[in-house]
Amino acid sequence: MWEKFERHQRFFEVLFWVGSAISSAWVNATTVIADYKRLGEPIARWEPWTWELSSQGVILALIPLVIWFNRRLPLYPARFIPNVFYHLLFSMVFSFLHVAGMVGTRKIVYIFMERSYEFGNWMSEFMYEYRKDVFDYIWILVIIYAYRFIVSRLRGEAHVISTGEDTPEPEYPERLLIKKLGKEFIIRVEDIDWVEAAGNYMNLHVGNRIYPLRETMSGLERRLNKKQFLRIHRSNIVNVDRIGEIVPLESGDCRVRMQSGDELNLSRRYRERVRDLLSM
């Protein structure tokens, strides 16, 4: 079951967000219709659905932007307080884009229905919407961090094994400790196929398994043996022993096909370094 989730992880993530948006729109729209019916006031059924679907649709479109911003300024203990300040500022940008998007969408629908849509005074209405949007923004972050925590527990998280006080640290780590669901096991660094950047984590691809390691790309690059591991892109490091073939592209870049079947981009910036190492 977990293996199936990992193979289609992006699909399930998109399905969750889309399902959440549709569910929220359905609950809110049907509630508005019921409230109008209870008060005996007439309302076209398409109007509440337009209000809610436009709102939830724009929020759904903004979620990748929130994920991107959070990767740039993650809310981890070392930088929590200053980054919270930046997130509060960004929540205003989030709210402005949400309001502008949903108002524009509603105006288009109302024109199509031969009606007019008035949002009201922008300043007062924006402050009203922002009070709601800031909670939506916080809720999105809560879901992101809760999801990452659960996935890291199920997938297992990697840690470099430290030596004792009397044992000198090796120049490069040889083994990693994997903690998964209360259990621990060891993998050899040389068994890593390739590495991809994922925010403040590096995803280590070992066979058909992926283990997150809390480390920066530059930091991990310094800790790996440069005769075996090579950076080929700003987001990827590969084990040269796991490279299947390198295919030149018309753009001047290259495509690296790993023995595992994964295909990665080799940017021109790192091409000479790869060529020098492989020619040794």
N, C-alpha and C positions, 0 to 999 in steps of 0.2 A: 504493500500500500504506500509506504513512504517513498520507495523507489519510483513509483508511478507519479507521485506528487512532484518529486525532483525533476523528472523528465518533462513535466508540463507545468512547472511552477509559475511561469509568467502567465499562462492561460488562467490558472486558478486565481492568481492575484487580480487580474483584470475582471474575471467573473465576480469576485467578491465585491470590488468597488462598484461595478455596474449594477449588481444585484442590490447592494445597499442603497444606491441612488434611486433605483426604480421603486424599491420598497418604501423609502422615505417619501417619495413623491406620491405614491398611492395612498399612504396613510394620511398625509396632509391634505391631498385633494379631496378624498372622500370625507374627511372631517369637516372641511369648509362647506362642502355640499350639504352635509347633514346639519350643520349650524344654520345655514341659510333656510333650509327646509323647516327647521324647528322654529325659526323666527318668522316664518311665513313670507319671506322676501324672495322674489324671483331672481334667478341667476341662470345664465346659460351654462350647461355642464362643461362646455369646452373651456370656459374661462379659468376655473380653479386648476384644471389640468394644465393649461398653458402657464399659469403662474408657477406651479410646482415643478413641472418638467423643465421649464426654462431655468429655474433656480438650481435644481439638482444637476441638470445637464452641464451648466457652466462650472459648478463646483467640481464635478467629475473631470472636466477638461483641465482644471487647475491643479488637480492632485499631483500629476507628474512635476509641476513647477514646485510644489511644496516639498516633494521628495528630493528634487535637485537642490533646493535651498538648504534643506536639512543636512544633506551630504556635505555641503560647503561649510556649514556652521552647526555641527551636531551638538546636542545637549548632553555632553558628557561632563562628569564632575570637574575636570581640570579647567574647562572653559564655560561652565554652566551659566554663571551670572552674566558675563558680557554677552554671551550668545542668546540668552533669553531676551535681552534688550533688543538685539537685532531681529529676533523673531517677532517681537511685538511691533516693531516698525514694519516688518515685512507683512504682518497680518493686515495692516492698513492697505498695502498694495494688493494683497489677496482680496480684501473686501471691495476695493475700487473696481478691480477687474471683474469680480463677481457681479456687482451691481450694474456696471456698464454692459456686461454681456447679457444678463437676464433682461434688462430694460430694452436693449436693442432687439433681442429675440421676440419679446412680447409685442413690441411695436410692429415688427414684421408680420406676426400672426394676426394682430388686430387689423392691420391694413388688408390682409388677405380676407378677413371676415367682414370687411367693410365697416369696421368700427375704429374708434380712436382710443389710444391708451395714454393716460397721463400719469406720470410718476410722482408729480408734486414738486415741492421745493427740494432741490438737490441736497442742500446742506443738512436740513433737518432729517430728510429721508435717509441720507447716507449714514448719519449718526445712529439712526434707528436700526438700519441694516447692519452696521458695524458691530453693534452690541450682540447681535446674533452670530455674525460671521466670526468673531473672535473665538466664540465657543466652538463653532464648527472647525476652525483652524486648530484649536487645542485638541479637539476630539480626533482629528486626522493624525496629529502627531502621536497621541496616545495609542492609536491603532497601529501605527508604524512601529513604534518601539516595542509594544506588546507582541506584535507579530515577529519581529526580529528576535526577541528573547525566546519565544516558543520554538522558532525554527532552529536557533542556535543550540537549544537544549536537545532537540530531536536529532539534529544533524551531527552534533558534536563540535566542540571548539578546541582549536589547537593551541598549545603552549610550548615554548622552548623549554627543554629540560635543563635545569640548572645543576651545576656540579657542586660538590661539597666545598667547604672552606679550604681544605687542604689539597684540593685537586685543581690544577690550573684549568681555566676555561679554554676550550679548543678554539682555534681561529674561526672555524665555521661550525655551527650546530650540526650534529649528525643525526639526531633523533628528535621527534616532537611527541609530546604527550597529548593524547586526545581524550577529553572528558565528555562523556555522552551518557545522559540519563543515569547519573550516579556511578557509572563505570569508567574505568580508565584503561587505555591501551596505547601502545607505542607504534609509531610509523617511522620509517627511515626517510630522511630528507631526500635521498637519492631516488626514492620512489615517487616523488612529486612529478607529475607530468608538466603542468604549467600553472601559472598564477595569474589571477585577474584582480584588478582594483575594484573595491566595492565600498566607497566611502572611507571610513576609518578602519575598515577591515580589508584583509587580503583573502580572497577565496582560493584555497589550495586544492587543485584538481588531482586526485590520486585515484587512478582507474576510473570507475564510475561513481566515485564518492567525491563530495565537496566539503571541505572543512574550513570554517572562517578562522583567521588569525588576526588578532587586534594589533595591527602594525601599519605603518605607512609604506608606500611603494619604495620611496628612497631608502627608508630604514631597512626594509627587508632586502633590498638590492645589496646593501652594504654587508649584510649578514650571510649572504649565500656565496658559495664558492663560484667565483667568476669564470673558472675553467669549465664549469658544468652548467651554470644557470646564466642566462643572457637576457637582457631586456631588449625586446623587439618593438615596443610601442609604449606610449606613456601609461597604458593601462595593463600591459602584459609582460610577464617574464616566463621564459620557457626553459625546460630541461633539454639541452642540446641532444642528449642521447635519445630523446623521445620524438625528435623531428623526423617526419616521414619524407617530406619533400618541400621545396620552396619554389613557388610558381610566380614568375614576373608578371606584372600587370601593366596595362598601357599607361596608367597614371604615373608610373615611375615607382610605385610601391610594389610590394610583393605579398603573396598569400602563403602563409606557412601552414602546411597540413601536418598535423600531429599523427603519430601512430594510432592514437585513440580514435581518430576520425574527426576531431575538432579542427576547425579552420580559423586561423588568426591572422591579423594584418601585421605586416612588417613594414614600418614606416621608413621613408628614405633617411631619416635622421639616424637610425640605428643599423642601416643596411651594411655599411662598411665594417662595423664592429662584428656583425654576424659573419660576414665573409672572411674576416681575418681569423676569427676563432675556428671556423669550420675548415679552414685551409691548413691549420696547424697539424 
